[in-house]
Amino acid sequence: MTSLTVENYLKTAWQIAARQETEWVTTGQLATALHVSPGTVTSMLKTLAESGLAEYRPYEGVCLTPQGKALALRMLRRHRLIELFLARTLQLNWDEVHEEAEHMEHAVSDFLVDRIDDFLGCPSHDPHGDPIPSSDGSMRGDAKQGTPLSSIAPGTPVRMTRVTNQGRDFLRFLTDAGMELGIEGVVRQNNPEAGIVVTEVAGKPVAIGLPAAEQILVEVLPEGGKQGG
């Protein structure tokens, strides 16, 4: 049985690799994502390699083995299904479910996760728009769904499809601004020099810094499509 720490490292490594469309993840990237020192990461990567869950190369980083990827996807499946279950059944907000799922994902059984999956109707995405893996590890939803809001030209109508930053404060900001999954609007400004993107949502301008806008994924809509959600 793997430890909570091992499961978190594998899940995080898989997510970084998937986001960057690469097999290898650096020690620094993991240290930043997990809020630990590079030395701590190095020690754990050696442990993962000894367990056959990853290949580790000094100064290059880590690459998950098929066994490591399978375990990472198993944890992602648990996490994202629990998030959706909490949102649908207990009506928790999308800024509340992430931390709760972080605690619960290590304790529930695969049997219970499969029952939750059936109960929810085998959903394709969690409350943040992230795709949910099936029990065999295949993704139901498109893992590359959406285009970063930061790259959208002014005048473009869009629909919000996914948020990759699941920090509580950021999600609460989006909720207060009226920016939730499925909402439609129009990008009015995209100013790299000022570092800001302004999107009109329900007739109201919402200004977001470029780093934050990179973490909001949208679908480009046809010109003249419904706007304002």
Residue pairs with C-beta under 8 A, 6 or more apart in sequence:
2 53
2 71
4 106
5 44
6 44
6 47
6 48
6 51
6 53
7 71
7 75
7 105
7 106
8 34
8 75
9 30
9 34
9 44
9 45
9 48
10 48
10 53
10 54
10 64
10 68
10 71
10 72
10 75
11 72
11 75
11 76
11 79
12 30
12 33
12 34
13 25
13 30
13 54
13 62
13 64
13 68
13 72
14 64
14 68
14 69
14 72
14 73
14 76
15 33
15 76
16 25
16 29
16 30
16 33
17 23
17 24
17 25
17 63
17 64
18 143
19 164
23 63
23 64
24 60
24 61
24 62
24 63
25 61
25 62
25 63
26 60
26 61
27 38
27 41
27 42
27 45
27 61
27 62
28 38
29 61
30 41
30 45
30 61
30 62
31 37
31 38
31 40
31 41
34 41
45 54
45 56
45 61
45 62
46 56
48 54
48 56
48 62
48 68
49 55
49 56
49 62
52 65
52 67
52 68
53 64
53 65
53 67
53 68
53 71
54 62
54 63
54 64
54 65
54 68
55 62
55 63
55 64
55 65
56 62
64 72
69 137
70 137
73 133
73 137
74 110
74 133
74 137
75 105
76 132
76 133
77 113
77 117
77 132
77 133
77 134
77 135
78 101
78 104
78 105
78 108
78 113
79 101
79 102
79 105
79 126
80 101
80 125
80 126
80 130
80 131
80 132
80 133
81 113
81 116
81 117
81 120
81 123
81 126
81 132
82 97
82 100
82 101
82 104
82 105
82 108
82 113
82 116
83 97
83 98
83 100
83 101
83 126
83 127
83 128
84 97
84 120
84 123
84 126
84 127
84 132
85 116
85 119
85 120
86 92
86 96
86 97
86 100
86 101
87 93
87 94
87 97
87 127
88 120
92 100
93 171
93 175
94 127
94 128
94 171
94 175
94 180
94 181
95 168
95 169
95 171
95 172
95 175
96 168
97 127
98 128
98 166
98 168
99 168
110 135
114 135
117 123
117 135
122 134
122 140
123 132
123 140
124 131
124 132
124 140
124 141
125 131
125 132
125 140
125 141
125 162
126 132
127 181
128 162
128 163
128 164
128 166
128 171
128 181
129 145
129 146
129 161
129 162
129 163
129 181
129 217
130 141
130 162
130 164
131 139
131 140
131 141
131 142
131 143
131 145
132 139
132 140
132 141
133 139
133 140
134 140
145 161
145 162
145 217
145 219
146 161
146 162
146 217
146 218
146 219
147 217
147 218
147 219
147 220
148 213
148 214
148 215
148 216
148 217
148 218
149 158
149 160
149 187
149 197
149 199
149 208
149 213
149 214
149 216
149 217
149 218
150 190
150 197
150 210
150 211
150 213
150 214
150 216
152 158
152 187
152 190
152 197
152 218
152 220
153 187
153 190
154 187
154 188
154 189
154 190
155 186
155 187
155 188
156 186
156 187
156 220
157 184
157 185
157 186
157 220
157 221
157 222
157 223
157 224
157 225
157 227
158 184
158 185
158 186
158 187
158 199
158 218
158 219
158 220
158 221
159 182
159 183
159 184
159 218
159 219
159 221
160 179
160 180
160 181
160 182
160 183
160 184
160 185
160 216
160 217
160 218
161 181
161 182
161 217
161 218
161 219
162 181
162 216
162 217
163 170
163 171
163 174
163 181
163 215
163 216
163 217
164 215
164 216
164 217
165 171
165 212
165 215
170 212
170 215
174 180
174 216
177 201
177 206
178 201
178 202
178 204
178 206
178 229
179 185
179 199
179 201
179 206
179 216
182 229
183 201
183 202
183 229
184 201
184 221
184 225
184 226
184 227
184 228
184 229
185 199
185 200
185 201
185 202
185 206
185 227
185 228
185 229
186 199
186 200
186 227
187 197
187 198
187 199
187 200
188 198
188 199
188 200
188 205
189 196
189 197
189 198
190 197
190 198
191 197
192 210
195 209
195 210
195 211
196 207
196 208
196 209
196 210
197 207
197 208
197 209
197 210
197 213
198 205
198 206
198 207
198 208
199 205
199 206
199 208
200 206
200 227
200 228
201 228
201 229
202 228
202 229
203 228
208 216
221 227
